[in-house]
Amino acid sequence: MADLRARTGGEILADQLALHGGKLIFGVPGESFIAVLDGLYEHRDHLRFITTRHEAGACNMAEAFGKLTGEPGLCMVTRGPGASHAAIGLHTAFQDSTPVILLIGQVGRDMREREAFQEVDYRRMFGQMAKWVAEIDSAERVPEFIARAFSVATAGRPGPVVLALPEDMLRETATVADAKPYRKVELHPGVTAMAEFHQRLSRAKRPFLLLGGGGYSAKAKADIEAFAKAWDLPVGVSFRCQDFVSNELPNYAGDVGIGINPALAQRVRYSDLLIVAGPRLGEMTTGGYTLIEVPVPHQDLIHIHPGAEELNRVYQATLAIPAGGAEFAAAVRALTPPSEIPWRDWTCAANDDYKRWQQDVRKPPGSVNMIEIVRHLRATLPDDAIIANGAGNATTWFHRFFRMRDWKTQLAPTSGAMGYGVPAGIAASLVHPDRIVLSVSGDGCFQMAGQELATAMQYGAKTIFLVVNNGMYGTIRMHQENHYPGRTIGTDLVNPDFVALAKSYGLQAELILETEAFAPAFDRALHAGVATLLEIRIDPEAITPKLRLSEIRQAAEARHKA
């Protein structure tokens, strides 16, 4: 029998996090969990506590860690206000199917139900934003709860778990054995289901493969690419999942999300077999539930998803397969394609549509051409460079004109959350210090997390921050002009000097006022040896790759007059 010793709840918790393979914990220290911080002191060389400047930044960093590694991102915040700030990262993790464990300090057990200082019932607060919310009621049960948290966060559809830690529980002592390191529960597709899958695909005339969701890996990417090549299938990806397959594949069709290529949207509608492996088929992937008929699609639908509760939730599938993305990818790689594939022209046309979509553009207004900047990055960055971005129209240039090639090179919230690009870019640099990491934000998005530049400098992240500045909340302004032309309110921004701000934190920084200045400035950023910020000032008229802001307004005015 193992030798047991008395430990505080905080020490037991720290030991469990290390035992399960934790590497980074992101958080803002709070008095409600200083007993855990004390326990972490013994593990400080291999389980680092990354002190952020805001709990939203901490939880977004943990979410980015979960996306990058497939392991639960760890976040620790104090009760009440700290938990409230962390909610945005938790919501992103839930909608993006990312494994995260959020640990929250809690009032002492003898003070519960009195509205004690910063007391919150986290089961009620996070009940719809997490896979499991619980409170550890005794130090003896810490190993049990932490083992379950790691398992729940990674099993089935990955997602966030919340554990509340009563302050007095963390201080009490217990003599209890450690748990065993967790092992991810894998969900493999059944033999019967795969036999039917093979039959239906073999009979198809216009199949389309759509990838996304959580639970994939680098091996799964290789497996799914081998399957798509062998069967010559047109393959698309859901919103902000462009790194699930190489965008250079001759059968890549593009991303099915916001601002979809109209030709791709028509291809999805016209397919006779839609294979959806991973996406939930939510609003973003279905164009507001218009690309595919609800509840019975006109084409055959094969839906593969690790969460059984998601299958047939909105769309009744012809064949529903409960399976993880990686497990499904391994299974389809072993399938033998027919000797003659009838849809080769269909696949070739899909790729041609994608290439035309990248070329069919006109020069944006102003002295900075974001299309040329993104094309320069696409041509010069290595395949494993990571691009992290938040929300807003500043991201559309990258979504449309960059080509992802390697696994986990895109970090972006499918939930559409602002303030994500800065902390995600910092987390990516800490996880992969040997890789180039770009953080892309609009001026509004950047200012929701700009204080985390201090975190980047404190921990030596070499992130290159691109701030695309048009002096407004561009996406909302675009919608205002489209629905209420000329009646804009609340979307103008008076911004600081971003270059001076970055330099005050110790970063290298430059201002880009014309396209030609970007390439040399970016090269200097690559060789700076420290984090760098490049402010790219664009014309407010350059609101999308296709339309100018005034054109949106004029079209709306014409509709209103008609």
Rosetta blueprint (number, residue, H / E / L):
1 M L
2 A L
3 D L
4 L L
5 R L
6 A E
7 R E
8 T E
9 G H
10 G H
11 E H
12 I H
13 L H
14 A H
15 D H
16 Q H
17 L H
18 A H
19 L H
20 H L
21 G L
22 G L
23 K L
24 L E
25 I E
26 F E
27 G E
28 V L
29 P L
30 G L
31 E H
32 S H
33 F H
34 I H
35 A H
36 V H
37 L H
38 D H
39 G H
40 L H
41 Y H
42 E H
43 H H
44 R L
45 D L
46 H L
47 L L
48 R E
49 F E
50 I E
51 T E
52 T L
53 R L
54 H L
55 E H
56 A H
57 G H
58 A H
59 C H
60 N H
61 M H
62 A H
63 E H
64 A H
65 F H
66 G H
67 K H
68 L H
69 T H
70 G L
71 E L
72 P L
73 G E
74 L E
75 C E
76 M E
77 V E
78 T L
79 R L
80 G L
81 P H
82 G H
83 A H
84 S H
85 H H
86 A H
87 A H
88 I H
89 G H
90 L H
91 H H
92 T H
93 A H
94 F H
95 Q H
96 D L
97 S L
98 T L
99 P L
100 V E
101 I E
102 L E
103 L E
104 I E
105 G E
106 Q E
107 V L
108 G L
109 R H
110 D H
111 M H
112 R L
113 E L
114 R L
115 E L
116 A L
117 F L
118 Q L
119 E L
120 V L
121 D L
122 Y H
123 R H
124 R H
125 M H
126 F H
127 G L
128 Q L
129 M L
130 A L
131 K L
132 W E
133 V E
134 A E
135 E E
136 I L
137 D L
138 S L
139 A H
140 E H
141 R H
142 V H
143 P H
144 E H
145 F H
146 I H
147 A H
148 R H
149 A H
150 F H
151 S H
152 V H
153 A H
154 T H
155 A L
156 G L
157 R L
158 P L
159 G L
160 P E
161 V E
162 V E
163 L E
164 A E
165 L E
166 P E
167 E H
168 D H
169 M H
170 L H
171 R H
172 E L
173 T E
174 A E
175 T E
176 V L
177 A L
178 D L
179 A L
180 K L
181 P L
182 Y L
183 R L
184 K L
185 V L
186 E L
187 L L
188 H L
189 P L
190 G L
191 V H
192 T H
193 A H
194 M H
195 A H
196 E H
197 F H
198 H H
199 Q H
200 R H
201 L H
202 S H
203 R H
204 A L
205 K L
206 R L
207 P E
208 F E
209 L E
210 L E
211 L E
212 G L
213 G L
214 G L
215 G L
216 Y L
217 S L
218 A H
219 K H
220 A H
221 K H
222 A H
223 D H
224 I H
225 E H
226 A H
227 F H
228 A H
229 K H
230 A H
231 W H
232 D L
233 L L
234 P L
235 V E
236 G E
237 V E
238 S E
239 F L
240 R L
241 C L
242 Q H
243 D H
244 F H
245 V L
246 S L
247 N L
248 E L
249 L L
250 P L
251 N L
252 Y E
253 A E
254 G E
255 D E
256 V E
257 G L
258 I L
259 G L
260 I L
261 N L
262 P H
263 A H
264 L H
265 A H
266 Q H
267 R H
268 V H
269 R H
270 Y H
271 S L
272 D L
273 L E
274 L E
275 I E
276 V E
277 A E
278 G L
279 P L
280 R L
281 L L
282 G L
283 E L
284 M L
285 T L
286 T L
287 G L
288 G L
289 Y L
290 T L
291 L L
292 I L
293 E L
294 V L
295 P L
296 V L
297 P L
298 H L
299 Q L
300 D E
301 L E
302 I E
303 H E
304 I E
305 H E
306 P L
307 G L
308 A L
309 E L
310 E L
311 L L
312 N L
313 R L
314 V L
315 Y L
316 Q L
317 A L
318 T L
319 L E
320 A E
321 I E
322 P E
323 A L
324 G L
325 G H
326 A H
327 E H
328 F H
329 A H
330 A H
331 A H
332 V H
333 R H
334 A L
335 L L
336 T L
337 P L
338 P L
339 S L
340 E L
341 I L
342 P L
343 W L
344 R H
345 D H
346 W H
347 T H
348 C H
349 A H
350 A H
351 N H
352 D H
353 D H
354 Y H
355 K H
356 R H
357 W H
358 Q H
359 Q H
360 D L
361 V L
362 R L
363 K L
364 P L
365 P L
366 G L
367 S L
368 V L
369 N L
370 M H
371 I H
372 E H
373 I H
374 V H
375 R H
376 H H
377 L H
378 R H
379 A H
380 T H
381 L L
382 P L
383 D L
384 D L
385 A L
386 I E
387 I E
388 A E
389 N E
390 G L
391 A L
392 G L
393 N H
394 A H
395 T H
396 T H
397 W H
398 F H
399 H H
400 R H
401 F H
402 F L
403 R L
404 M L
405 R L
406 D L
407 W L
408 K L
409 T L
410 Q E
411 L E
412 A L
413 P L
414 T L
415 S L
416 G L
417 A L
418 M L
419 G L
420 Y L
421 G H
422 V H
423 P H
424 A H
425 G H
426 I H
427 A H
428 A H
429 S H
430 L H
431 V H
432 H L
433 P L
434 D L
435 R L
436 I L
437 V E
438 L E
439 S E
440 V E
441 S E
442 G E
443 D H
444 G H
445 C H
446 F H
447 Q L
448 M L
449 A L
450 G H
451 Q H
452 E H
453 L H
454 A H
455 T H
456 A H
457 M H
458 Q H
459 Y L
460 G L
461 A L
462 K L
463 T L
464 I E
465 F E
466 L E
467 V E
468 V E
469 N E
470 N L
471 G L
472 M E
473 Y L
474 G H
475 T H
476 I H
477 R H
478 M H
479 H H
480 Q H
481 E H
482 N H
483 H H
484 Y L
485 P L
486 G L
487 R L
488 T L
489 I L
490 G L
491 T L
492 D E
493 L L
494 V L
495 N L
496 P L
497 D L
498 F H
499 V H
500 A H
501 L H
502 A H
503 K H
504 S H
505 Y H
506 G L
507 L L
508 Q E
509 A E
510 E E
511 L E
512 I E
513 L L
514 E L
515 T H
516 E H
517 A H
518 F H
519 A H
520 P H
521 A H
522 F H
523 D H
524 R H
525 A H
526 L H
527 H L
528 A L
529 G L
530 V L
531 A L
532 T E
533 L E
534 L E
535 E E
536 I E
537 R E
538 I L
539 D L
540 P L
541 E L
542 A L
543 I L
544 T L
545 P L
546 K L
547 L L
548 R L
549 L H
550 S H
551 E H
552 I H
553 R H
554 Q H
555 A H
556 A H
557 E H
558 A H
559 R H
560 H H
561 K H
562 A L
